Amino acid sequence: MILNAEALDIIAYLKTAPSKFVSLPEITRRAGGRRRFEESPDWAKNLMTSLVEAGLLEVNARGHYRHRDASAPEKKPQTAAMPPLQVSRKLKAKVVGDDYFPSTYGPKIVGGDYFPES
């Protein structure tokens, strides 16, 4: 892709903050200068799509742009790797008998004595 002076201005401005996404009005205001912005506030709008398609810029979901660093490879989002489960001897499954659940016939308050003598 052959870049014109305006596209080079945009790329040069975005290189000043390589990890920061910048909005389109901010780019048109800062990259072209004040006079250029006053004459035509949307001068960079037509260039941005071609720069993104060429792979020179990245765009996020909010429509903000940043320079894509050519030296850094494109990263794919990775899912969190789960460590392998290690079953300890204490956690092995056991067969549960009928007496697993507490009985409903548990200790009762007899008279005024809460702790009956066994």
C-alpha positions in Angstrom: 0.0 0.0 0.0 1.3 3.4 -0.9 0.8 5.9 1.8 0.1 9.6 1.3 1.3 12.4 3.6 -2.0 12.4 5.5 -1.8 8.6 6.3 1.8 9.1 7.4 0.7 11.9 9.7 -1.9 9.6 11.3 0.5 6.8 11.7 3.2 9.1 13.2 0.7 10.5 15.7 -0.5 7.0 16.8 3.1 5.8 17.2 3.5 8.4 20.0 1.2 6.3 22.2 1.6 2.7 20.9 -0.5 0.9 23.5 -3.3 3.5 23.8 -6.5 3.6 21.7 -7.3 7.1 20.4 -10.7 8.3 19.2 -11.2 9.6 15.6 -11.9 13.2 16.6 -8.7 13.2 18.7 -6.7 11.8 15.7 -8.1 14.4 13.3 -7.4 17.2 15.8 -3.8 16.2 16.7 -2.4 14.5 13.6 -3.3 17.1 11.0 -2.9 20.2 13.1 -5.3 22.9 14.1 -5.8 24.5 10.7 -6.5 21.2 9.0 -9.0 20.3 11.7 -10.8 23.7 11.4 -11.0 23.4 7.6 -12.3 19.8 7.6 -13.0 18.1 10.9 -13.5 14.7 9.3 -10.5 14.6 7.0 -9.1 11.4 8.4 -12.4 9.4 8.4 -11.9 8.1 4.8 -8.3 7.1 5.4 -8.9 5.0 8.6 -10.7 2.1 6.9 -8.0 1.6 4.4 -5.3 1.8 7.1 -7.1 -0.8 9.2 -7.6 -3.1 6.1 -3.9 -2.8 5.3 -3.1 -4.0 8.8 -1.3 -0.8 9.9 -3.9 0.1 12.5 -6.1 -1.7 15.0 -9.6 -0.7 16.0 -11.5 -1.7 19.2 -15.2 -2.2 19.8 -15.7 1.5 20.6 -14.2 2.7 17.3 -10.9 3.9 18.7 -7.7 3.3 16.8 -4.1 2.5 17.7 -0.9 1.7 15.7 -0.4 -2.0 15.2 3.2 -2.8 16.0 4.7 -4.9 13.2 7.4 -6.4 15.3 4.9 -7.9 17.8 3.1 -11.0 16.6 -0.7 -10.9 16.7 -1.8 -12.7 19.9 -4.8 -15.0 20.0 -6.9 -14.8 23.1 -6.1 -17.8 25.2 -8.4 -19.6 27.6 -7.3 -20.0 31.1 -5.5 -23.3 31.4 -6.8 -25.5 34.2 -4.1 -27.4 36.1 -4.6 -31.1 36.0 -6.7 -32.4 38.9 -4.9 -34.6 41.3 -7.1 -36.7 43.4 -5.6 -37.2 46.9 -6.3 -40.3 48.9 -8.5 -38.3 51.2 -10.8 -37.2 48.5 -11.5 -40.6 46.9 -15.1 -41.6 46.6 -16.5 -43.8 49.4 -19.6 -45.9 49.6 -22.0 -44.3 51.9 -24.1 -46.4 54.2 -27.7 -45.9 55.3 -26.5 -44.1 58.5 -24.9 -41.3 56.5 -27.7 -38.8 57.3 -28.3 -37.9 60.9 -31.3 -39.5 62.4 -34.4 -37.5 63.3 -34.3 -39.2 66.6 -31.3 -37.2 67.9 -30.9 -35.7 71.3 -34.0 -34.1 72.7 -34.5 -31.8 75.6 -35.9 -33.9 78.3 -37.3 -32.0 81.2 -35.0 -29.0 81.9 -31.8 -30.8 81.2 -30.4 -30.0 77.7 -27.4 -32.4 78.1 -28.8 -35.7 79.1 -26.5 -38.1 80.8 -25.5 -41.1 78.9 
